[in-house]
Amino acid sequence: MKRVFIVAVPDEVELQGKILGCPVIFSGVGKINAAMAAWNAFSQGYDEIINIGSCGSLYHKSGDVLEVGQVFQDIDATPLIEYGEVPFEANSKQIVLNTKTNVTCFTTDYFYDESQIEKYSNNYLDMIKNCSIFDMECYAIAKVCKRFQIKFSSYKWVSDDGDASSWKENCKIGFNKVKEILK
C-alpha cells in the first residue's frame, strides 16, 4: 500500500513533513481544503489515507486520542431533506469508517465557541452535543476516499472544548500519542 497522512496544518504535527516514514499532505483548514488534499493524494496514486489532527469535544478530555468510527457533516438543505443529508444522494447522512469503534465525529466549517452559542442553529448544536468529537476536515476526506475506493482511517486528539487557548500544547500531547498508537 502507498500510504499518506493528511493533516490540516503543520503546527498540529510539529511541522513534520513525514510521519512514521510516510509523507504528509497539509490540507489547510476546512472541508473544501480537505477534499482538495484527498483528491491530490488520490491523483498521486496513494491508496491509503490516514487523517490525523486536532478536534474539539464536550465529552473527552484534552489529549485523548480517538479513532473515528462514523463521521457526519453540517450540510443544511432543509426543508428538501433532513439536516446533514445531501439532496438527491442516497445514504449521505454519515460515512462509516470503522465498525469497531463507536466514536462519532461531526465535521463542520464553523469553529465551535461556547461564547458565541447564539449564532449556531439548533441542528448544529444538536450534532455538537450528540457526537463524540467535532472537527473541520474528516467528512470531506472520507467522502473522497469512499467515492474513489481509497482505504481511509482517522485518528483525532482532543485539543479543546471550544476554548482554543491551549491548542498548541494539546496538539503536541495528542500528536505524540497518535505516533505511538500507529507504530
N, C-alpha and C positions, 0 to 999 in steps of 0.2 A: 504494500500500500504506500502511496505517496501522500504523506500527512503534512498538514499546515495548521498553524494556530491563527485564529482571528481574534484580535484584541482591539478594543475601541481606541485607546490612547497609550502611548509609550510609558507615561507615568504609572500606569497600572502594573507594569511588569519591569520596573526599574530600567526602562529604556532599552531592554534587551531585544535584539533582532533575531535571536534564536532561543528556543526553549527546548530543553532536552534533545538538542541536536536537530530540531525541526525549525524551518523558517516561520517567521511571524509576519502576517499582514496586518497593519494597523488600519482599521476601517474609518476611524473618526466616529463621532457620537451620533446616534440616531438610526432609525430604521432604513432610511434611504442609503446612507453611507454604508451600513452593514450589508444591505443587499448587493450594493456595487462591489464590496470586498469579496463576498461569497461568489459572485459571478466571475470576478477576477481570478479567484482560486480555481474555479471550475475551468475557466479558459486556459489556465496554465497547466491543466492536467492533474490537479490534485483530486484524489478520490476519497479522502478523509479530511474533514474539517473538525477541529476542536475549538470551540469558543470558550475563552476564559475571561473573567473580569469581575468588576465590582457590581454590586446590586444593593438595593435597599430592602428592608424587611421590617415589618411591625412585630414579628414573632421570633426571629432568630437574632442572636447577639452578634455584634461586630466581631469579625474574624472567623465566624463559622463558614465552612466550605460545604456547598451543597451541589449534588449532581441533579440537573433538571430532568424531570420525568415528562412533564407536559408544559406546553407554552401557549399562551393566549395573547391576543393583540387588542389594541384600543380603537379599532375602526368603528365608526358610528354611522351606519346607514339606515337608522330608524327613520321613518316607520316602514321602509321597504322590507327590512329584515331585522332580526334580533341583534342587539348590541354585540359587537365582537365578531360578527359574521360578515363575509364578503358577498354582496349581491351576485346572483347568477353563478355561484361557485359552490358546489356540493362539499360538505364536510370541511368547512372553513373555520369553524369555531375554535379549534385547537389543533395542535400538532403533537402527537405522542412521540417522544424521543426514546424513552426507556421505561418499560412497564415495571421494572424492579425498584423504582423509586417513586414516592408519592409527592415529590417536590414540584409545586406548580409555580410557573413564572409568568408574570404579566408584563409584556413588552409594550412600552408607551413612549411617545415622543414628548411627554410632559414630565419634568422633574418634580417629584412629589415633595412638597414643602408644607408641613402642617400649618405654618403661619399664614399660608395663602389658601386655606381649605375652601373658602367660599368661591374660588374661581373654577373648581372642578365639578364635573357633572356627577350626579348620583351614581350613574353606571360606572364611571371611572373609580369613584370612591369604593363602590362595592367590590370591584376587582382588586384594588389595593388591599382591602380588608380580607378578601376571600382567598387570595393567592399567598403562597409561602414567601415569595420574593417578587421584586419588580426591577426591571432593567430597561435599557433603551435599544438593544440590538438583537437579542436571541431569536425572536419570532421571525424576523426578516431573514436571518441566516438559515434558520430551519426551513423556511418556505423555499428558498433557492435550492437547498440540499434535497428536499423532498421532490421538487419538480425535476431535478436532474439526477436523482438517484445517487447522491453522494452520502457516504456514511457521515453522521453528524452526532456530536455529543457536546454538552455544555456544562461547565463547572463554574459556579459563581461563588464569590466570597462576599459576605455581608460587610459593607463598608459604612452603612448608615441606616437610620430610620427616618430619613427626611432632613436630617441635620448633617450637612457635609463638612462640618468644621474639623473632623479628624479623618477625612477621606484618605489623604496620602499615607498616614500612619497605618490605617486599617488595610490599605491596599498592600503594603509591604508584608503585613502579617498574613493576609489571605494568599498572596502570590507564593510565599514560601510554603504554605500548607498545600496548595494545589500541586506544586512541583513534587512534593513528597507523595501525594496520592497517585500521580500519573507515572511515577518512576517504574 
